[in-house]
Amino acid sequence: MPVLDTDLVTKLFRKSLIVMSLSLAACGGSSGVDQGGDEPIREPMVESLKAQTDMPLGVAVPAAYYDYFSNDILQRPDLQDVVVQHFSQITAENIMKSSYLQPAQGVFEWQWADQLVQWALDNKLTVHGHALVWHSQMPTWMEQFDGDAGQWQAMLDDHVSNVASHFNGKVVSWDVVNEALSDCASANDSYCGDSAATYPYRNSVLYQNLGADFIAAAFRAAHQADSSVPLYYNDYNISANGLKMDALITMVEGLLADSVPIDGIGFQMHVDYNWPDITSIRSAFRRAAATGLLVKITELDLKMNPNGQNSRFTAAMAEQQLERYQQIVTAYLEEVPSEQQGGVSFWGVSDADSWIPHHTGHEDWPLLFDQDLKQKPAIEGVEQALITAQ
Ligand code: XIL
């Protein structure tokens, strides 16, 4: 049983008051509209985040592919400096997904990912591999693959074994299967749409061709190609949707009962400044840890403008973001025993590169560094959480 730390409780209580008052300030009461505050946003001077923890502290970085992705980290020394200074691990934001690694059947394009991985290794950064099997960012030939279940499975196994073998010795962990679960609350949920028949799984091209068997098969193929690194199942909204978490736990327990080589659960954690509530987040971490598997935050970012209600990022919002980052990282460090902590990774370095505005359709400021790669107050929230846990 953890001992109750009264100092910590007092501190948390004080912090929750600050969060409440900041929420009101930032939201203008209940309207959620930015009502000003002209004071400048302060710029912290955190020396190095990674120096405050032994667990992997990661970040997703963009790399180029032919003439795509003009924000390629390999062309940006300023971005490289920030990554090396503060993080111990990278995830390729896109370049290791199937559409880039195998754009035509049997044609593997390694050079782009290889350059990125080499840069990481040269700079003493580890690499978390992302992602072997995912229904999205799949090459068209794979999506439209014409074959029976046996042929489909052989085609997927071939992708997984080629990729996991190629990076054997170079990556330290893999997201093996990404987003295989449905977001429905039940098979009868109206939100379920065409996923009703496949509940609790996502009605993806993978499920349509293979049922849920593709999940176990992917882990087996990955393990065969690289048995030395932890293999993760990765998904989103599992800290918000208790029913999705139920489905995840049932799935994981089934895989373990069948001796499938799964080692960890990845929480994407694309969350908002006020959603999900911290109780749900803590409960989800606790439940994942109770499986005995590793638990990793794989893609943390924090929307400050989820509904497009804010036209700019104010000093009050910056402090609110600090508190929320601190709250989430603290929850992870407290709920997941240290020997099960796979680490925390952020989905991008600077607000300028974040996928969130493209995803939500409006401006946002979800990350630890601003458009000019300057530190935002948020970075202090993460640093404080790491220091407190030491
Ligand atoms: C996103 C990238 O950040 C974008 O650049 C790309 O256009 C789409 O994919 N869950 C995942 C990530 O597992 O791979 C996604 O990354 C974000 C959601």
Residues whose N, C-alpha, C, O or C-beta is under 5 A from the ligand:
A	BS01	XIL	E93 W355
